[in-house]
Structures are given as structure tokens and as C-alpha cells.
Amino acid sequence: MHNSEKNTEKASGHKQCTVNVLIVDNDPQFEQTILKVLAQKGIRGIIAENPKAASDRLEKDYYQLVFLSAQVCPEINPFRHCSLLKTIKAISPETPVILTTELDKFKKNNPGELISSTVNAIRAGYQDLLLKPVESQRLENILDRFVPNHSVNSIASANENTHNLYHIVGNSTKLTQTVKLAKCIASTSAPVLISGESGTGKELISYMIHRQSKRADGPYVRVNCAALSESLLESELFGHEKGAFTGAYTQRKGRFEMAHGGTLLLDEVTETPARFQAKLLRILEQQDFERVGGNDNIKVNVRIITTTNKDIVQEVAEQRFRQDLYYRLSTVRIVVAPLRERPDDLKDLVWHFVNIYAAETNRQITGLDPAMMEIFAKYHWPGNVRQLRNVIRTSLILGSGETLSLADVSWLFDELQSRTQQAASQSETSAQLPSAQLGSVPLEHVERQAIIETLRQTDGNQTKAAKVLGISDRTLRCKIKKYRQEGIMQPA
């Protein structure tokens, strides 16, 4: 077996997420041609000379595109039956497969035979038919269509063999500072608390810390605290003994045990109830525990990383989260900035998601609509990077042409445009109004102005502001959350 591996870091400093292409062929001339084109595009090509070698590769690694030669298939008619094609589709249904065959197989005076064979190949499950000797331009068009590899700025990325372990896209100042801090503390075993709004990439930062730590070869275990009740959370984290409760038919190891020697991520830790927080504090201090229904002490060595999308300092102040647990978890605290505060990362993120999703829509994207990018720049992005990803994927699926645009997705265009205009309008209305004009202003706007002005006078102290306004802390928090989502207030 051979492989072509080219450093994907361009002279400009841009980095790309590694794209892997599998070539199932034993034609040296074709291999040389395709590997050269792949290398020029920063794409890694892997050669498998027979179906068995290809199957082994597919079981171990992920490939964004496969070239499959009709000459190496043992079947008489690969258009109708090819076990390797079925294997590829079973392992990764979305992976496009291009059938390659010799031009000599077709009669020069019968162009209908080539058209018929192409149709048969597509019906059999191939995405296209590529003839040998291959034309470089035809090959490049196929690559641009199925494995776009537009250059993007990447602040941090890692690959193991052909697996993309993590890829953090962007180079804004705030993202750079966040990644720099994460790398700085990665080599220690200090607990890390990562805070930020939903969809900002907190778990990605957590995984990067694990991969760059001395525990990188150990397990990385994640628990979503918000998705489990208190009883289920205890069983999930600490495990249980046989017969501990109804349905506990066997002993089960918990996530703490599974993470021994590695990292345990407690996602959305502020969603845990008070009684559980007390138990968690003791376990973090002692690094030992008992399974539910058991008496044996189990000792573990685990690094704890936690995330939250709430203002954890406020949660502590209002006694919804234990202060001593907060101090225990936040030896190092990392804040991931929302997308609206990282406008410099927008274009890179758009191209990154184009690279990922363009192939499934069979679209070759060569440009971004300036009007779309202008809307993106003004939009508040309450769902952050996760929301942007979904918007790009929707635009790719429902749009057409080589320019990514919102023009073909009218409802999405209207939604983003109206929210942008609404936020701008409300922001302007939030400016202090003379009392003489209050009679012509909607009550909602007067309420908003009162809340914002009171918060300003109390230096952002929500407890004091709530007392001045005569409303509960909970009501004030809900109002502030709403204003931030609408882009009227900036996050604290």
C-alpha cells in the first residue's frame, strides 16, 4: 500500500481540516496522476490495491471520497453488483463513490454506450463515472464537487492517522486568547470550568485540553448532567451494584470508573441538584466513592472538566450552586466568547461548514453571496456556531448554483433579516426617553428602559436591581436573558 500525505498548512498560515480520499486501484499511472492532484489541493490520498485492503482501510478510518476501479472488482459486472460498494455504503452511507474504468472499454463510434454505462453506474450507487486515462480538469471538478477543501484559518487542530480529532476554526482575538489559555493549562491536572453560551464550542475546548494533556492516551468520558434526573445521574456517574434498585440485574461501572487515568467532562454542571452537589464535592476532594447500593470504596484518578451556559457566579450568589463546589471546580476558568463577539471568525466558519456539507448536496461552491455575509455580520446569533452550522447546511440543501446564498431559502432570509432589524430597532428604542414622550411608547419598551437604567445604576448587581424594581430575581433574570437573545443587551 502507498499513501500521499501533504502538509495542509499553506504558506499563508491557513490550515485545513484533513480530507482523506481512498483510491482502490492497481494502475500505477492513474495512482501517480490522482495523487499529484490530491497533493496540490492539500488532500491526503490512500491507495488500496485490492478489495480486501480497501475493506481493512474502511474499517479503521473515515474517508470523504472513494475512487473504485472496475478492474479490481472481482465481479463480472460492477454496474450491477459490487460487494465492495455495498461494504462502503454499509459503513458510511453518505460517502460518495466514483467508479473508474478504461476508455477503451467503450466503442469510439458508439457514444450512447458511455451514456448508458454512466446511468447504470449511478443507478448501482456510484456518484459518477471517471474514465482513464484521466483528465486533470475532470478530476479536479469531481474533487471540488465532492470534497471541497477551501482554506480556512484554524487556531488549533489535531489528527491521528486519518481521523480528525478536533478542529477549532477562526483566528479572532477572543478565540485566540481562549485557546492559548486552554493550551497553557492542558499539561496540568487542574480542574477546569468552561463557561459560555450554548453552541459556542465549550465541549470542543474541553476535548482539546484532554488531547493536549498527559492523559491524552487515557479515556475521555462525557456526562450530560442536564439530561439526567438526580437518581439516574448518581447511577451514571458512580455505577451500581447488582440488586441496588429495580432493574439493576448486573453490576455496572460508572463514568468515574470508566474515566480512570483520563478526563471526565461534566457538561452543564449547574443543572445538578443541591444534594448531588454535596456528594460530588466529597468525591472530588477524596477521589473515591461507593457504587449505588455498594459498600466497597473505589479509588480513581480522574481530571474533572465542567461546562455551564449559565452565569455561575450569579448561581452561587443566589444559592443555587454550592460555593465550595464552585471553588473546587474552577481552579482554572475559561470563558468562550459568543459568535457575535467574534465577527472575524464568521467567514472561516462558513467555509468550514461548506467543506463539511457541500458534498452531501452535490454542490460545488466557489463563492459566498455578499448580501448573505452582510446579514450574517449584523445578526445576533443566539444559537452561536451551532446555529450558523445549521443555517449553512440548510442553505446548501435548498439552494442552487456555485454561490452560497439565502436567495433560494426565503423563509430563512426573512428570519435572519427580521431578527437583525428587530434587534437594531429595539436597541435604538432602549435609549433613555424624555418623560413627555412616554405616553406614545409601548409599555414593553418603557419596562425595558427601566430595567436597563436600574442595572446601570446598580453596576449590574441583579439582586439590588430586582429590589429597586420591585420584582423577583427570577423575573429579572428572565427579562435579561430575553434582552440578550434579542441583541438588546450584551452578555455580562
N, C-alpha and C positions, 0 to 999 in steps of 0.2 A: 504493500500500500504506500501511496505517496500523499503528500499534502502540501498545499501552498499556504503559507502564513505570512501576511504582510502587516507591518506595524501600521495601525489605522490612525495614528496621530500625524496629522498633516503639519506641514511646515508653518502654517498659520497658528498652530497651537490648538486647533479644533480636534476634538476626539469624537469617535463614533461608537455606537453600540455595535459589538461584533456581529456580523451577519455570516452565517455558515451555509454553504451550499455543498450538497453531496452529488458527486458525479459517478454514476455506475456505468463504467465503460472500460474497455481494454485496448482502446485505439490511441497509441502514443501521440499521433499528430493532433487529434481532437483534444486530448488532455493538455498538450502544450498550448494550443490556441486558447482554450477556455480558462486555463489557469492564469495566463497572461492578462486577459481582460478582467478577470476577477481581482487580480492583484492591483491593477490600475484603479479599480473602484474601491479598494480597501476592504474587499470581501474575502473571507477565508474559504478556499476550496479544498474538499477532501475527496480523494479518489478511492473507490471500491471497485475492484476488478471483476467481481462476480456477485451474484445474489446473496450468497452466504455472508461474504464480507460486508455487504450493504446492510443486511439484517442485523448483524452484530453492531455496526455503527449506529443504526437507528435505535437500537435498544438502549445504548449508552448515552447518546447525545441528541440534541434538538437541532433540526435543520429547517431553514426558512424556505428552501427550494431544493428539488431533486431533479437531476437530468438522468434519464433512464434509457440506456441504449437497447434497441430492438435486437442487436446482435448478441447481447449477453443473456437475454431471456431464454430459458430452455424451451419455452412453449413455441409451438409452430406459428401461432398467430397471436402476437401480443396485443393486437387490437381487441380481440375477443376475450382473451384470458391471459392474465399475468399474475402469478401468485405474489411476486414482489410488490406489484402495485397494490394488491389487496393488503399486504403487510403494512405498507406505508400508510394507507388510509385508515387501517385499524389502529395504528399507533398515534397518528396525527392527522385527523380528517381534513384539517384546513391547509395542510402543506401542499402547495402546487407541485405537480409532477409534469415535466416536459419530456415527451418521447423523442429520442434522436434516432435517425435512420439514414442510410445511404441514399443519395440522389439517384444512383444507378439502379435502384430498385424500381424506379418509375420510368415508363417509356416516354422519351422526349416528345413523341408525336401524339401523346395522349394526356393532356393536362388535366382532363377530367378524373383520371386515376389518382392524381395527387390530391385534388379537392376531396374526392371520396374518402381517401385514406385519412385526411385531416379530420373530416367529420366523424369517421369511425373511431379515431383516437380520442376525440373529445367525448363521444358517447361512452367510450370504455372507461372514462375517468381521468384522462390526461387533460392538462390545461392548454397544451399547444403541441405542435409538431415542428421539430427543428431538423433541417436537412444538412447532411455532410456532403462535401466539405463546407464547414460553417462560415458564413459571412459575419465579420466582426460587428457590423452595424446591426444586423438582425439579432445577434446575440446580446448586444448592449440594450436593444429595445426590450427584449424579454426580461433582462435583469432590471431595467428601470421600471418595468411594469409589475414584476412580482416581488422584487426585493429592493425597494428604494433605499438608498443609503446616503441621504442628504447629510451634509456636515452640520453638526451641532456642537455648541460649547458644552463640555461636560466637566463639572468641578470635581467629580470623583466617580470612578467605575472600577469594576474588577471582574475578571473572567477566570474560570477554572476549566482547563481544557477548552471545550467549546461552549460551556454554559456561561450565560451572563448572570453573575451573582447579584450585582446591583449596578445601577446606572443613575447617577444624580445629575440631572440636566440643568444647565444655567451657569451664569458667572456673575450674577449681581452681587453687590457689596454685602448685602444681608445674608445671602445664601453662602457666600464665601466665608464669612465670619462664623456661621453656624457649623459648616463642615470643618473649618480649621479647629474650632473648639472640640468637636467630636473626635477628630483625629488625635488631638492633644491628650485626651483622657482615655483613649481606647486601650492603651497598653496597660492601664491600671485595672484593678478590680473594684474600683469605687462605684457605688450605686449612682445611677443617672436618672434624672427626671426630665422627660422631654415634654414640653407643653406647646400647644399651638392649636389652631382651629382644625376642624375636620377637613380632611382632604389635602393637607399641606405636605404630607410625606414623613410624618413622625416615625412610622414603623420602618421606613427606608433608612432613616438616620440610625435607628436602633440596630438594624441588621448590619449596617456599615461598621458601627462600633464593634459589634461581635466579630466580624470578619477581619478587622484590623487589630484585634486583641490577641493576647497569648492563649485565649481559649478558642481560637478560630477552628481548631480541629475537634472541639467538643460540640455537644448538641446545642441547637438554638431552638428554644421551646417558647411558644406564644400562647397566652390565655387572654381571651376577651372577657374582662370582668363584667362589662355591661350586659353581656348576653346570658348570664347565668344567675340563678337565684342563689341565696346565701348557702343553702344546703348543698346544692349542686356544685357551687364554687369550692366548698371545702373538700368534697369528694374528688373534684377535678384536680385540685392543687395537691392535696395530701394523700390521695388514694384511699382505699378502704379494704377492710378485711372481709373475708367470706362470712356472710350472715349478718353484716353490720346493719343492714336495713333490708326491707322487702325488695327483692330483685337483685341483691348482691350475692350472686351464685358462686363467684370466684373472687380470689384476692386480686386487687388491681393497684398497680403503681400509679402514683400521682405525678403531676407535671414537675414538682420539685425534684423527685427522684429521677425522672427522665432527663432533667437538665443538669444532673450532677457532672461537674467538671466543665460545664458550659455556661450558657446565659439563659435566664428566664425573663421573658418580657410580659409584664402585667399591663395589658392595654386598657386604657380608661379606668385607672385605679381609683379615681374619685367616685366611681359608681358603687363602690363596695359599702356595705352597711357597717355601722359602728362596732358591733360585736365581732365581726370578722376582722376589722381593722386592728382590734386589740390582740387577736390571736396572731395575725400576720406580723405585728410588731415584735412579739416574743420570738417568733420563728426566725425573723430576720436578725435579731440580736444573737440568738443561740445557734442558728443554722442546724437545728434539729427539730423533729416533730414526731407525732404519732399518727398513723393512719386512722381514719374514721373507724371506730369500733375495735381498735387495737391498743395494745399496751407497750409494744416494743418501741424504743427510741431509735429513730432513723437519722443518721448524721449525713449531711450533704455539704457540698462546696459549690455554691451557685452564685453567679453575679446577677444582680437584680437591675433591670431597666424598666422604668414605668413611664406611661404616657397619660396625658389628660388633655381634653379640649376645653376645660374649664379654667377659670381664674382660681388656681389652687390656694393662693394667699387669702382670697376672699372666702373660699370654702372653709379654711381654717378659722378665719376671723368670726365666721357665723356658726362655728362649731359643728359643721357637717363633715369635717375631716379632722382626724386627730393631729394635734400639733406635733406631738413627739414622733408620730409616724412620718409626718411631712419632713421633719429634720433628718430622720433616718434614711429616707428615700432620696433626698435632694442634696447629697454631698456635692454633686455637680448638677446644675440645672441648665438645660439647653432650651431656647425658645426658637421655634421655627416660624419665620415670618409668613403671613398670608400672601397669596399671589398678588393682590392689589398693591402690596408694598414692594413688589419685585417686578416692575414693568419691563426691566431689561431682559428678563428670562422668558417673556411671552413668545417671541419669535422662535427661539430654540426649542421650547416645549411643543409648539405647533408642529415644527418639522420632525421632532422626535416621534410624535404620535402619528404623523403621516408615514414615517418609516415603518411603524409597527402595524398600522391598519390598512394602508393603501392596497396591499396585496389581496386581502380578502374581498375587496370591492373591485378588483381587476382594473384599477385606475392608475394611470401614470401622471403624477402631479409634478409639474415643473415650476409653478408659481403660486403665490398667495395673493388673494384679492386685497388691494389696499383699503377698500371700504370696510371689509371684514376686519382687518387688523386695526383700523381706527376704532371700530366698535369694541373690539377686544380691549384696547388700551383704556377706554373710558369706562368699561363695565366693572362692577364691584366684585364679581366672582365670589359670592358667598360660599360656594362649594369648592373653591380653590382649584388645585391642579386636577383633582378627580373630576370636577365639573368640566374643566377645559378638555380633558381627555374624552369625555362623553360627547361634548359638542363637536369635536373634530371627527370622531368616529361617525356620528350622525350625518355630518356634512359630507363625508366620504361616501357613505352608503346611499344617501338620497340625492347627491349632486351628480354632476356630469362634467366632462371636459378635463383639460390638463391644469386648470387653475382652481385651487380650492376656494370656494366662495359660499356665502349663505344665500345667494340669489335663488337657488333651487329649493331652499328649505324656508319658505316664507314664514311659517309659524315660529321657527327658531330665530329668524332675523327679527321678527316683531317682538319676541320675548326679550331678547337681549337689548334691542334698541329702546323699548319702552321702559325697561328697568333702569337703563342708563339715564334716560331723560328724566324719569321719576326721581332718581337719586339726586340729580343735579338741581331739579326744581325744589325738592324738599330741603336741600342744603341751603339754597338761597333764602327760602322762607324761614329757615331757622335763625336767620339774623334777627337781632333784637328789634321789635316793632314799637313805635310810639303808642301810648295808651289810647290815643284818639282813633287809631286805626283798628283796635281790637274788635270792634263791632262788625267789621267786614271780613274777619279772618275766621276760618273754621276752628271749632273747639279743639280738634286734634292737634292743630298747629300751635295753638296757644299753650296746650298741655306740654307739647314737646319743647317749646321755648322755655317754659317754666322749669322743666326738668334739667335741661342743658345748662341754664343760667345758675340754678341751685348747685349743680355739680361743680360748676366753675368756682362758685363762691366757697364751697367746702373742700376745694382742692382735690376733687374726685372721691372724697370719702362717701361711699354709698350709704353707710349706716346713718351718718349725720344728715345727708341729703333727704333720706326717706323720712326722718323725724321732722325736718323742716317742712317737707311737702305734705306730711300727714298721711302717708301711705306706708304699706308694709315693705320690708326689704325685698320680699319675693316679687311683689308687683313692680318695684323699681327695677329689679334685675331683668324681668321680662321685657319692660319697656326699653331698657338699654340694649338688650340683645336684639330686639326688633330694629332699633335705630341703626345698629352696626350692620345688620344684614342688609338694610336698605341703603347703606353707604352714607348715612347722615352723620354718624359718629365714627371716629377712628377707634380701633381697639386700644385698650389701656396698655 
